[in-house]
């Protein structure tokens, strides 16, 4: 079963000084079933890499996308309403678009494994939707 990626885990993979780097690197390199990169996380990763690490890290990330390291998955048009519904249902978490979109994509793609550094948002979601959070 493939692995759905959140912003933080991908950022950590590229940032050697990040506390999650070793775990992110080990996880992503060992994944045999494919790394699914939700399209909504791309601008977040791009911004973080550019502002914290510079353009060379952005280019490395782009190479990962264009080189097939990641399978980019976008939300189907009909799924946008579910993003709003999940934000309403979990209003106390202040999820925002990207985290709710990851939940919708996990459901749409029938993927139960999510790689994230964001336990504050995803631990309650994992309990509700029976996701496995990695690492």
C-alpha positions as CSV (number, residue, x, y, z in Angstrom):
1,X,0.0,0.0,0.0
2,X,1.4,3.4,-1.0
3,X,2.3,6.2,1.5
4,X,0.6,9.6,1.4
5,X,3.0,12.5,2.3
6,X,2.3,15.6,4.3
7,X,4.3,18.8,4.0
8,X,6.5,18.4,7.1
9,X,7.8,15.0,6.2
10,X,8.9,16.0,2.7
11,X,10.5,19.2,4.0
12,X,12.4,17.2,6.7
13,X,13.6,14.8,4.0
14,X,15.4,17.8,2.3
15,X,16.6,19.6,5.4
16,X,19.5,17.8,7.0
17,X,19.2,20.0,10.1
18,X,15.6,19.2,10.7
19,X,14.9,17.0,13.8
20,X,12.8,14.7,11.6
21,X,15.4,14.4,8.8
22,X,16.8,11.0,9.6
23,X,13.4,9.4,10.1
24,X,12.0,11.1,7.0
25,X,14.9,10.0,4.9
26,X,14.8,6.4,6.2
27,X,11.0,6.2,5.6
28,X,10.9,7.7,2.2
29,X,13.9,5.7,0.9
30,X,12.6,2.4,2.2
31,X,9.0,2.8,0.9
32,X,8.5,0.0,-1.6
33,X,4.9,0.9,-2.7
34,X,5.2,4.5,-3.9
35,X,5.2,7.9,-2.5
36,X,2.0,9.9,-3.1
37,X,2.6,13.7,-3.0
38,X,-0.7,15.5,-2.6
39,X,-0.7,18.5,-5.1
40,X,-2.0,20.9,-2.3
41,X,1.3,20.3,-0.3
42,X,3.5,21.4,-3.2
43,X,3.3,25.2,-2.7
44,X,3.9,24.7,1.1
45,X,7.0,22.6,0.5
46,X,8.2,25.0,-2.2
47,X,7.8,28.0,0.2
48,X,9.5,26.3,3.1
49,X,12.4,25.0,1.1
50,X,13.0,28.3,-0.7
51,X,12.7,30.5,2.4
52,X,14.7,28.2,4.7
53,X,17.2,26.4,2.5
54,X,17.3,28.3,-0.8
55,X,16.8,27.7,-4.5
56,X,19.0,24.6,-4.8
57,X,16.7,22.7,-2.4
58,X,13.7,23.8,-4.4
59,X,15.4,22.5,-7.6
60,X,16.1,19.2,-5.9
61,X,12.5,19.0,-4.9
62,X,11.3,19.7,-8.4
63,X,13.7,17.0,-9.7
64,X,12.0,14.6,-7.3
65,X,8.6,15.5,-8.9
66,X,9.7,15.5,-12.5
67,X,11.9,12.4,-12.0
68,X,9.1,10.3,-10.8
69,X,10.3,10.0,-7.2
70,X,6.8,11.2,-6.2
71,X,3.4,10.4,-7.7
72,X,1.5,13.7,-7.6
73,X,-2.2,13.3,-6.7
74,X,-4.7,16.1,-7.0
75,X,-8.2,16.4,-5.5
76,X,-11.1,15.5,-7.8
77,X,-13.4,18.4,-8.3
78,X,-16.2,16.8,-6.3
79,X,-13.9,16.4,-3.3
80,X,-13.5,20.1,-2.5
81,X,-16.8,20.1,-0.6
82,X,-15.5,17.3,1.6
83,X,-12.5,19.5,2.5
84,X,-14.9,22.1,3.8
85,X,-16.9,19.5,5.6
86,X,-13.9,18.0,7.4
87,X,-12.8,21.5,8.4
88,X,-16.3,22.1,9.9
89,X,-16.3,18.6,11.6
90,X,-12.9,19.2,13.2
91,X,-13.2,22.9,13.7
92,X,-11.4,22.7,17.0
93,X,-8.3,21.6,15.2
94,X,-8.1,24.6,12.8
95,X,-6.9,22.2,10.1
96,X,-6.9,24.4,7.0
97,X,-7.2,23.3,3.4
98,X,-4.0,21.2,3.1
99,X,-4.5,18.9,6.0
100,X,-8.2,18.3,5.2
101,X,-7.3,17.7,1.6
102,X,-4.8,15.0,2.7
103,X,-7.6,13.3,4.6
104,X,-9.9,13.5,1.5
105,X,-7.1,12.1,-0.8
106,X,-6.4,9.3,1.7
107,X,-10.1,8.3,1.5
108,X,-10.4,8.8,-2.3
109,X,-7.3,6.8,-3.0
110,X,-7.9,4.2,-0.3
111,X,-4.6,4.9,1.4
112,X,-4.4,4.4,5.1
113,X,-0.8,5.3,5.7
114,X,0.2,8.9,6.1
115,X,3.7,10.2,6.6
116,X,3.7,13.4,8.7
117,X,5.5,15.3,11.4
118,X,2.2,17.0,12.4
119,X,0.9,14.9,15.2
120,X,-1.2,17.7,16.6
121,X,-3.6,17.7,13.6
122,X,-3.2,14.1,12.4
123,X,-3.4,12.1,15.6
124,X,-7.1,13.0,16.2
125,X,-7.8,12.5,12.4
126,X,-6.0,9.1,12.5
127,X,-8.1,8.0,15.5
128,X,-11.3,9.0,13.7
129,X,-10.4,7.6,10.2
130,X,-8.1,4.8,11.3
131,X,-5.0,6.1,9.5
132,X,-1.6,4.8,10.4
133,X,0.8,7.7,11.0
134,X,4.4,7.3,10.1
135,X,7.2,7.5,11.1
